[in-house]
Structure formats: C-alpha cells, structure tokens
C-alpha cells in the first residue's frame, strides 16, 4: 500500500506527458510528409505562442474561453457523466448574454456585465441540464444527446441572427444589434487580454475548491467512483449530476458571454468558434482536474494562436493546427486505457 | 547612452537596417482556402509570383474569416513578422477590420482588393486595388458563341450585385456579337460558396438545353466539373479551371494578380507610399494593363473562333472596340446605353449596374 500512492502520482504524470510527446511526434511526421521540418514547425509554434509578451497575450486571449469550456466537460465528468455539449452551451450562453445586454442598453458598466454574465451562465447551465436530465430520468446517452444539442444551439443562433434578432444594418454578416460601449468587457491592465481570462481562472479555482474542500465535491467524486456505493451512502445521484451539469454549462455559457462582450461586441455566426469542441480536448487532457485545465488551456491556446504562423512561416495548410489537435485528442483517448496497469501490478506485488 | 541623442539613435538604426538589406515583408490574407481553384487561389497565385523578386518576402494566411480574427492575423504579421505592407483580399476584410489595424499601425501600409476608400473617414495608410474584367468576359462569351449549337448559354451566378451583373452582361454581349440569336439563362444561388446548389443549378440548366455553361461564384470549379460530366462546353472564371474539364473547357476570364502584386512590390521597394500619394490610392486596370486575361484555350476551340477572338482582343486593347457601345437595351426593352454612346469599362457609372442585357433570361431580383 505504501508504494501505491507515489506510483499513482508518477503514472498520472508519465501517461499525459508521454501521450503529448507521442502526439507531437506524430504531428512531426505529418509535417515531414508535407515536406517541412517538424522541429522548425515546433519552434514556430513556440515563437508564435510563448516567445514574447505579444505572443503570450495571443495565447492568453485564447486560453480564456478554453478554461471555461474545459470545465463544462470536466465538472460533470468528475461524477462520471460525459457531456460534450460545450459548443452548444457556449452559443446559448452568448445568445442569453446578448439578449440581456440588448434588453437593458442603458445599464451601468458593472451592472451590465453582471447581468450578461448571469444570463449567459443560466442559459448555458440549463442547456447542459437538458442532456443531464435526459440521462438521469430517461436513460438517454448524454454524450450523444449533448452533442446533438450543439447542432440545435447553432441552428437556434442562426435563426435568431438571421431573423428576429437581426440588425437590419448588418448586410453581409447577419448579426444582432451591437452592445453599447459600456457593456463591453474590459482588458486586464497593461495588456490586450480581456477580463475573460480572470473569469476562467476564478472558475478553475472555484472548481478546485469544490472538489477538494467541500462535502458536495466529495459526494460528486463518490458518485463518479462507484455509483452503487454512492446510492448505498444515500447520496442523491440526480441532484449531484444536475448541479454539476448546471455548473459546467454555466462555465461554457460564461465563455459565450465573454465572446460577445469582449471579442465580437454582438452575436453573429462567429460566436460559434470551435472553442467548445476544443474544451472537450482540454478536459480530457487535464483528466478533469481544474489545475490541469489551466495548464492545458495555455498549451492549447498557444497551439491555436500559432495557426497563422504555421501558414506564414511554413506554408502549411490552414487546417494544420486542427490536425495537431485531432492527433493529440486521439492519442490521449488511447492513453486513457493505460491507467491502472502499472499501479495494479505494484499493488499485487505488495 | 551618453552623448547620443534619442533621435540620432533611431536615425542610426534605420540606416543600418536599410544597409543590411532587410527584405520587404508583405503579408496576404485570403477569405477562403488557397486551393479553391477560384478567387482565393488567383490571389495566392499572384503572391507566389513575388517569390521571383529578390529582397521580397511575401507570406500568406488562408481561410481568414471576416471577423476580429482578420484583425489578429494582420496584427500578428506586423508584430511577429515585421510586415511592411498588408494585402487583404476578401471584401469583408475591409471595414472595419483592415481600417482598425491600419489606424493602430500608421507606419504599415494596407491594400485592400475591391474596397471603397473615403478620405474623410478612413486612415491615409490604406489603398485599394481592383481590376475590370468585363472585356475578358466579352471575349470568353465570343468563344461560347462560336461553340454553341443550341444557341442557349447558361450562367450560374452568386448574387445579383453590380460586379456579377456586369459579367453576365459582357459575357452575353460577346456571345451575341457572334450570333444575335443566342440567349443566356441565369440562375442565382444566393452566396459565393454553395457547391451543392451550384451543381443543382448547373444540372438544371443543362436539362433546359444549354450547351455552354459558365458562372460567377467564389470558384466555378463545380460548375465547370458539372458541365464536363454532362458533356457540354464550359467557360471558367476567377482562375484557370481547365483541369476540371479536359474535354469541354473552352476558356475563361481569369485574374492575373501577379501583375498587380509585382507592381506594388516594386513601388514599395522603391520607398514609395500610399500616404503621400506616390503609390496611387486606387490602383485599377483592365485587360490592356494585364490585370486579367483569358485562360488558355481548350482542345475544341476552332481555328475560326481563335482568330476572331484574337482580332477582337487586339481591337479592345487598341481601343477601337468598346464592349459597351450603344445602343444597348436591357432585357425588359429599356435602352440603357443610347445609340452612339460608348461607356468605358472603368466608368463608375457601370458600378451601379442593376439590369441584365437583352438576351439574358433571368431577373436581377431572384
């Protein structure tokens, strides 16, 4: 038993790092197949994402929505429920936030931000709760239902921006009316990075606190670890799943609010950015651990931020960063099967 | 630092970087993929031509959406790659994205394809460029006129905006200059990149008896492909689509941005700038200026057609043949260009075109 804990820690470091290295090696081969030097490509990723303060700001700006979208999968996953409706929750959150903002255009800055954040979080939270409820009450697979909810959310967004909420002045790019200047989210002083990053970090800190320092977090982990044991302990499974799904969805909804209030200034088709799907990758790569999400979001934010550089410096296709993300995701999913093998052997040996 | 003023230091550094022969760095952004065999590939092709020029480094980013992402791509080119000038090629990149980045980076020059610069509202480090391709469409229409047996041509168009209507009109005028019996049937798809709808429209036009098909979309590759599959002739647009129809391809009106980009690179390398007007605020050109050209002729173009088109091309370049020479009626019978009038293709009046010429079957309101 003594050797068990260090072995588990080593395992939880070696496997993700190994998976990352394998993924990067495969991407290196992909680059080689396109006639580019893989090492030079990785140097460009570093240069575009982490080399100086300018690049760091690009990375941090992209990490902000990834933090929030990662939590959308990570929170319910701790209780054993896999939800991949991040994109939909983000889109619905953006719709909620922009509706709240446009309904009260004259509200002061702080009030607007709070109102829009609350609207985005409630919309996103309820959206994921649909999938969780279908799972808990009707036995519908939450992976499938939440994925399909994404398409419904995007269709809803397209309907609203092309119909009822369309600004007649938006000709080529159908959009809602723009938010007032006082409703825009500010920048972190001394940078080009918006306050959404702080939201993301705060949400990760809160998630960490929830799981490691509260009774609710403990019961969530019990539900995720062994649902029969949780039932025997008298834990309300449905309550735990629904609350975590609401919180997860609320995080993605907040990401949607950040996207409209800090980046686009209005809702249009660009709100559907793909951060939601990338958030699934973040959550799995971080093994649903809030501290891991921070690290992985920075890494992935950097990779996304370097997409342009790979085209400019290496003439790689614009989808190259998507290929890298896809390879990493597959390798990490495969590596999930390795957990426990070594530790079990150690346990048996003891 | 003592003994050296800040100004001297900065001046010194400028001279030394010039002496080291820092290459001229140009950044290009496209709205779509650079292998679309259409609008974006035409620009990418033009950029690649700069590879031959010494001391010029031209980089590009494809599929840059018309959102704040475009601003970021341009800013990254400026801050991470020290770009001296940015070329934004998609219509929606202009306002507000290119203008915003231009305001923040007054030392960098910005050139936009097809934008409309307004002196009172827009920063003065922004220029625009575009070409007038009507004459090439006219020649392309002539070849279609020689090839058709049914006297029915088909045109799949994206949107009924002036730029597109002009191409439909000049293509039809060219065809009817060969044979006044010819009609052009037009179908609008509604957007620039809708491959499935373009294929459906093409197919339904063939069912209606047309035997030469062309189009104006982001890339007419699907249109040309469909024509080949249905065994009729095809004329391309934007870029050379001959590879899509090895049998039935006649020719096409294509852009030749290499001319334009080489011209810009040479002016920029000579230290000229759009700010003081040494680079024109608005750079435009026609067939004569090499801004656009005919695609190489396909295998089924007859010798008679070849000679007639070559002769018409010479006349257009010398100025003795104006493609918009009156009388020209629209397809409702109204006279649009009166007898004796000759409207030059560069005339801004044509940018207001909202009519289809006599012989076109279709309406501008779809």
Boltz contact constraints between the chains, C-beta under 6 A:
constraints:
  - contact:
      token1: [A, 54]
      token2: [B, 79]
      max_distance: 6.0
  - contact:
      token1: [A, 172]
      token2: [B, 92]
      max_distance: 6.0
  - contact:
      token1: [A, 263]
      token2: [B, 68]
      max_distance: 6.0
  - contact:
      token1: [A, 270]
      token2: [B, 67]
      max_distance: 6.0
  - contact:
      token1: [A, 308]
      token2: [B, 61]
      max_distance: 6.0
  - contact:
      token1: [A, 308]
      token2: [B, 73]
      max_distance: 6.0
  - contact:
      token1: [A, 308]
      token2: [B, 76]
      max_distance: 6.0
  - contact:
      token1: [A, 311]
      token2: [B, 61]
      max_distance: 6.0
  - contact:
      token1: [A, 312]
      token2: [B, 59]
      max_distance: 6.0
  - contact:
      token1: [A, 318]
      token2: [B, 62]
      max_distance: 6.0
  - contact:
      token1: [A, 318]
      token2: [B, 63]
      max_distance: 6.0
